[in-house]
Amino acid sequence: MYNNYQSNKGIFSSLDWITIGLYVILIIWGWFSVCGASYDVGHPNVFGFESNSGKQLVWIITSLALAGALLMIEKRFYYNAATFIYVLMLLLLILTIFIAPDTKGSRSWIPIGPVKLQPAEFAKFAAALAIGKYMDSYGFKVSNIREFCKVAAMVFIPMILIICQKETGSALVYLAFFLVFYREGMTGSILFAAFAFVVYFVIGLKYEDDLITNMPVSVGEFVVLLLSYIFTAALMLRYQRGCPHLIETILAGIGINLAAYLFSAFVIPFNICIVQIIVNIGLMVYIFSQYLYDKLAKHLLILLFALSSTLTFFACDYVFNNILRDHQRVRIEVLLGKKDDIRGAGYNVNQAKIAIGSGGFFGKGFLQGTQTKLRYVPEQDTDFIFCTVGEEEGFVGSVGVLLFYLFFIWRLIVLAERQPDTLGRVYGYSVVSIFLFHLFVNIGMVLGMTPVIGIPLPFFSYGGSSLWGFTLLLFIFLRMDAERNLKTK
């Protein structure tokens, strides 16, 4: 629980100036990158408000002022107001769905005078505070299924509201909170399950049209059902090793699958997926029988995983063709190599790769990039800002940026680990996880390693909402950390 503190050391001297210094370096470095990405030879004034670099400079100045203000607010306030802030942000997210104008297919930006703000960026710190406060409550254990469902709901509610704004990329960022739950004791099987469903989706989609030789069955269908059986069996062996006849049951299922495959390959071709489904159902019946015998909740969770895995066989195609939007489907197909669309959905990534590659080892120099100056890369000062770094600063500059981010993330982990209470630690790891997610996905999509989902690179991408959002996340945590040396009253 949170304690009232009496200062025995000035907050100013307790601040982590290393992290603040990294923040300042990154936003200045980011501003130079925005200059390079948005520079117009016809209007060379990079400080003018008519240019994105000029506007970003204003956002940087206001962010520094915001950072200073946040450092003046005591941790006690954040604890007491966490629930109110969270509910207020949920109401704002709901309001945004109805009042925000359509902007490139998304209804997530609210115009306020000459600027537009994106509430989804500010909801991250609100969710982190509310989750931290709830997990700081007496007797909370993330291993308790009921308690875990409550904190998971606190993640999924803003996610759903942001998806309703047609801003899928910003919504996916909230999945980073599950890394926090894992740090606090969540079973690793949940992360394993998430990994498994991603594997099902990717393999099922990538190989759905490739038929197994001499069989009327696609490779994708066969592998997804086989993996669902193997993964379920692995969970049983890991968590319920003492179940009677478990090894025999698993081996029997593998034997039936193998016999069906050989019969279809060399005797009479048929759809062996029918046999696979029957075998998977048989394993589920066995798991349910064990639950009836010993009433262990783990059996029900594994059964739920097995059922969901088998249903994924039917759901992958439906989700891809009926839930995802057209441009999202094309982007995924391009990423998986099913389409080579360098003039359409793959254009951004292809041009970003060209820009990064053209920078060579040392880069072309500040404001000397040709790909960015000629506007070949769409969104080059927002989602694809890293291609400007690669073109102007080359391999050396790109590695330098990544090393700075690595040091920044490591420093945040150090701060999170030294927090004296659950609120500070959970909030700290929330900040770490959100920054990691943004960094991994943004750099990954520029390099063609992850789908293009449109999320900014922290402190580099042009935009006031993202810069303010990251500043809120970071400096609330720095204020919490500054109070670690204050004694209880």
Disulfide bonds with the S-S distance in Angstrom:
none
